[in-house]
């Protein structure tokens, strides 16, 4: 995984040389593309500096990313609302236990509120990532191109790769994560670390920074859910399909395996944010 400026992970079919008489048209389109890219650079989860550019996301990429990000925010808001409900139930239980009441009625009221609060907390533990879960899953592994594949030969019409073409980028990992969520994933891990509403994927050189830990490729993403739906979404996702073009052209790693009963650990990190910025 790499950060910094570099060529966009765009469709390889669009990167063959153009005839000289089309240079003016291409130049004008390029300038328009820069303007459009600048407007969209902050539209999705790829806006923190991936190596192939954040605004050029391929055919249908920006709407797909906006849709996926909106769904992720909606899930996070739902989890926060459920957590607030659980807090309210616990507070009601404490008030019922402390307030004046007959012994039978008071104890019964407090016990019912405690039971309701405990049940809600247990119900939300899995979706919030605070409980270990298991079930049928799909694992996707992304890897840099091996040294032997970097020397070619390359398919007809495909140019020799630049260094950024040969490594996994932040946008590639996030494309797989977004596709799996969109495919109905119920729980997910990246490098065996549970993904929650607070998880962010970031590049640090050619490594992945996740929950304060640094990982080297290959990068593994595992999602529990309906295997057929998850595979279908991976196959249909435009960003994953662009990555697969680089797999075919330059030998980057992409492997999808099925697990009959994967066990994902609970998230055991902090739940509070040290800082937050409103937008």
Secondary structure, DSSP 8 states (H G I E B T S, - for coil): --BSS------GGG-S---GGGHHHHHHHHHHHHHHHHHHTTSSTTTTTBTT-SS---TTHHHHHHHHHHHHHHHHHHHHHHHHHHHHHHHHHHHHHHS---HHHHHHHHHHHHHHHHHHHHHHHHHTT-S-EEEEEEEEEEE---GGGGG----TT-----GGGGS--HHHHHHHHHHHHHTT-SEEEETTEE--TT---EEETTEEEETTEEE-SSEEEEEES-HHHHHHHHHH-HHHHHHHHHHHHH--EEEEEEEEEEEE----S--S-S-----
